[in-house]
Amino acid sequence: MHSISRLNAILLSFAGLFVVGLVDYHTGIEIRIFPLYFLPIMFAARHFDRNEAIGFALIATLTWFMCMWFGGRTYSHPFIWVINFITQGSAFVLVTLLYSQVKAALQRETAYSHTDTLTGLANSRSFFEQAGSVLRLCRRENRPLTLAYIDLDNFKTANDTHGHAFGDEVLRRVAELMRQSFRASDIVARMGGDEFAVVLPETAAADAGKALEHFRSHLPDLPELAMCSITASIGAVSYPVVPIDLEAVIHAADTVMYRVKNAGKNNIIVESL
């Protein structure tokens, strides 16, 4: 779905309403084309927030009313104008509300499909989509890139000992620390279980090591982790010239991470490739 600017959305909505109103006026009162009003109304509901879309629906109702009035529409009693205005406006507003609810549901579904529901970080699907784009950009712009793979030490023991609710809270606290430790431009994701990945675009090995160490060194500050001696083994690979194969980059970082595990855990290795 391609997004358009807010100004263009406003202009297109009112242009559509103007065209429908013009057609409605010139076709006269005998030809009922009011369903066409739903087209600009739904377009507005798609691109505006709910309250703005409701306001647009009321403007559409007023446009319809004026077309009927100046087109020579007559009723047996003046109060019928009020009744028809209310019923027509209710129909326009109801369609706006229904479309807005569907839009919100689709937006939530899209967000859930790309977000780890426990931690709020990107999930593995989102990570692969974002990281692939960043790799291509860094390669095209000849910028360095570092990818780190993080595994929590002793997490399984703590999870089995204190229960899954405790383990979930540990993961949430770790995710929050990751959001605080890394830049908004970095890609931070939970890959599954107690494994995380971080992509640091335009970041060479030295600077990546500092950022990763900042995260690792603050893990003991979290009470839940300190009481169970949960630490992190971090393996990272840094590329001055970024390769195209994301899977190979992840595998390389994962391999370095296992070297940290085998060497005693709770450490960082950043390997320049």
N, C-alpha and C positions, 0 to 999 in steps of 0.2 A: 504494500500500500504506500503510494507516494504522498507525502505531506505537502501542503501548500502554506504559504505565509498567511498570517492572520488577516492582513489587509486584503489579500486576494480572496480569501474566504468571505470576507464581508462584502466586497464588491460583487463577487459572483452570486452570493445569496440574494442581494438586493436587485441585481440585474435580472436574475431568474424570476424573482417576484414581480418585477416591473413588466417583463415580457408576458408572463401569465396574466397579469392584471390587464394589460393592453389587449391581449387576445380575448379575455373575458368581456371586456367592454365592447369591443367591435363585433363580437359574434351575437350580441344581443341577449335578451333575457330568455328566449325560447330554447337556446342551446346551453345545456348545463355542462360546463367544463371545470367546475370547482375541484374535481379530483386532481387536476394539474397543479393546484396549489401545494399538494403534498410533496411535489418534487423539490422546490426550493426549501420547504420546511424541513424535509429530511436531510437535505444538504447542510442546512444550518445546524441541525441537531448533531450531525457528524463532526462538524468542525468547531462548534461553540460549546461552552459549558452549559449545564442544564438550564440555569436561570436565564442566560442570554438567549438560548434557543426558545424558551417559553416566551420571552419578550418578542422574538421574531415571529412566533406563531400568532401572537396578538396583533402585530403589525399586519400580518397576512390576513387576519380576520377583518381588520379595518379596511384593507385594500379590497377584499371581496365585497364588503358592505358598500363601499363607495361606488364600485362598479355596478352593483345592483341599483343603488340610489340614482346615480346619474344616467344609468341605462334605461330608466323609465319603469322600473319594477314597482308595482302597486299591490297593496293588500287591502283586505276588507276592513281591517282595524289597525291603527298605528302601533298598537302594542305588539303586533305580530313581528314588526321589525326588531323589537327588543328580544323576543323569543328566538328568532332565527339567528340573531347576532350571538346570543349565548350558546345555542346549540352548535352553530358552526365553529365558534371559537373553542368550545369544549372538544369538538372533534379534532381540531388542529392541535390543541394543547395535548390531548391524549396521545395522538400519534407521536408528538415530540417526546413525551415522557417515555413511551414504549421504546422508541428508537434510542433514546439516551440510555435506558436500562440495558438494552442489547449491546450498545457500544461499550458501556462500562464492564459488562460481563466478558466481552471479548478481550478487552484490555487486561482484565484480571487473569484470564486464561493465558494470555500471551506472557504476562509477567511470571505466572507460576511455572510455565514451561521453561523459563530461563533462569529461575531462581531456586536455590536450595531453601526449602520451606523451613528447615530447622534454624539455619544460621542467617538467612537473608543474603548470603553471598551468591555469586553466580554459580550455577551448577555446571556439571561437566559439558553438557550440550552447549550452553552459552559460552563456556570457556573456549571450546574448540572453534566456535564461530568468531568470537572476538579476537582470539589469539592468532588465528589464521590471517585475519585482516591486518593486524598489527605487524606480523612478520613480513607480509608483502609490502606494507608501507615502509618499514625500516629498511628493507632490502632495496626498494626503489629509491629511497632518499639517501642511501648509503649511511645509515645511522646504526649505532650499536644496539644490542638488545641482550637482556639477561632473562633467563627463565629458571625459576627455582621450584623444587619439589620438596614439600614439607610433610614429615610424618611425626606424629606425637609419640614420644617414648612413654611406655608404661600405661598407656591409655586403656588397653584391654583389661589389664589387671584391675585398675581402678573402676572400670565400668562393671566388671564382674563382681567386685567386692561391694561397691556402694549402690549398684543398681543403674538401670538405664536412664532414669530421670536425672541422676547425678551426672552421668556421662553426657547427656544432652546439654545440661547446663555448662559443662566444661567446654563443649564445642561452641556454644553460643558466646561464651566469654572469650575464647580464642579468636573467634570471628570478629568480635568487637575490637580486640586489640589489633588485629590485622587491618581493620578499617582505619584505626588511628595511626598505625605505623607506616602505611604505604600511601602513595599519592593517589589523588582521584583519577589520574591518567593511567595508573597501573591496573592490571587485570588481576583480581583476587578471586579465587574460586575454591569451593569444596568439591574435590574430585570423587569423594565417597569415603564412608567410614571416618577415620581420623587423618585422612590425607588431603592436603591442600596444594594448590599450585599458584604461583605468582609470576606474572609477566611484567618486567620493568623495561618499557621501551625507552630508547635513547639513553641507556644506562650501561656504562662499562663495568668491568669486574670490580674495580675498587669501590666505586660508589654503591654498587649493588650489595657488596659485602657489608658496607656500613649500615645500609637500610635493613638488611636481613638480621644483622647482629643486634640492631636496636630492638627489633621484634623479639628475637630469641632471649635477649637479656632481661626483658620485661615480663616474660612468662611467670617467673617466680613471684611477681607482684600480685598475681591472681590467687586469692586464698584457696580456691578449689584445686588449683594445680599444685600449689605448694604442699598441701596436706597429703597429696598422693605422689609426690615427686614426679609429676608429669613434666617432661621437658620436650624439646623438639630436635630432631635430626633434619638438617637442611642441606640438600645438594643442589647446586646451581651450575648452569653452564652459561658462559658469556661469549657473545659473538660480535666481533668488530664488523664482519661481513655475514649477514644473516642468511641462513639457508632457507630453502623453500619448504622442505618437508617438516611440518609441525610434529608429526608422530616421532620422527627421528630425534628432534630436539627434546621432546618430553622423555623419550626413552633414555637419552643421554643424561638428563637431569635426575631421572629416577635411579640410574646406575650410580651416579655420584652420591645420591642420598644413601644408598645401601652401603657404600663405602664408609660413610659416616657412622651408620648403624654398627657395622662390623668393627669399627675402630673404637667403640665405646659409647656411642650416642651423644646427645646433647652438644652438638657442635655444628659448624658450618664449613663446607668446602665449596668454593667458587672456582670453577675450572674454566680457564680461557681456551677457546677452541678456534 
